[in-house]
Amino acid sequence: MDVIKELGSDVKLKHIALNQYTLKENEPWKMRVKFKVHNEIVLGLKLCFACKKSLLPMIKSDMFVGNYPPTKTPHTVDLEEQITPAGFFQRGVYTGTARFLDYDGLVHMQYGFRFEISQQW
């Protein structure tokens, strides 16, 4: 059962998965999430993402997003600020998967992404 939807359409999710973003090393970055909750209250929503460089797992993180009631208007959440890793071995192209899970372990949305960490923009 889909309780949460609306990162956008499947076309937008494919756009995220196919396009690569560049992050400068040792710089702060923040993510904003906009979503709608339908039908039921969502308890303990968290964003879990895992990234790997080539075949080596590199970054794994869980961020608590919150508890949300159903509404007609979308919720907008600014997640905590992160610092991009720095150093020669951290640079390169990463692929990853992000999942939005609730307290019960139900996956509401999952998408893939790609980004590059470099010294310069």
C-alpha positions, 0 to 999 in steps of 0.5 A: 500500500502506498501511503507516501507519494510525490517526489514526482512522477516516474519520469522525474525518478528516472531523471535523477537515476540517469543524471550525475551531479557534481559535489565539491569535496569538503563542502556542506550540502543539504537535501530538501524533500517534498512529499504528500502523505495519503490515507494513513499517518506515517510514523518514524519516516527515515531516509536510508541511503547507501553509496558505492564507488565502483564495487566498494561500499563507501557511504551508508547513512540513515536520516530521521525525517519525522512523523506525518499525518495525511494532508492535501498539501505537500510536506517540505522537510530540510534534512540535516547538513552533511559534509562531502568527504575530502581526499584523493581516495574519496574523489570519483563517481558514486552510485547509490540507492535512497529509500524512504522507510517507516517504523514498520520497515515499509518502503514508501519510495526508492530511487537510484542516483549518481554523483561525483566528488571532485576538487572543483566544480 
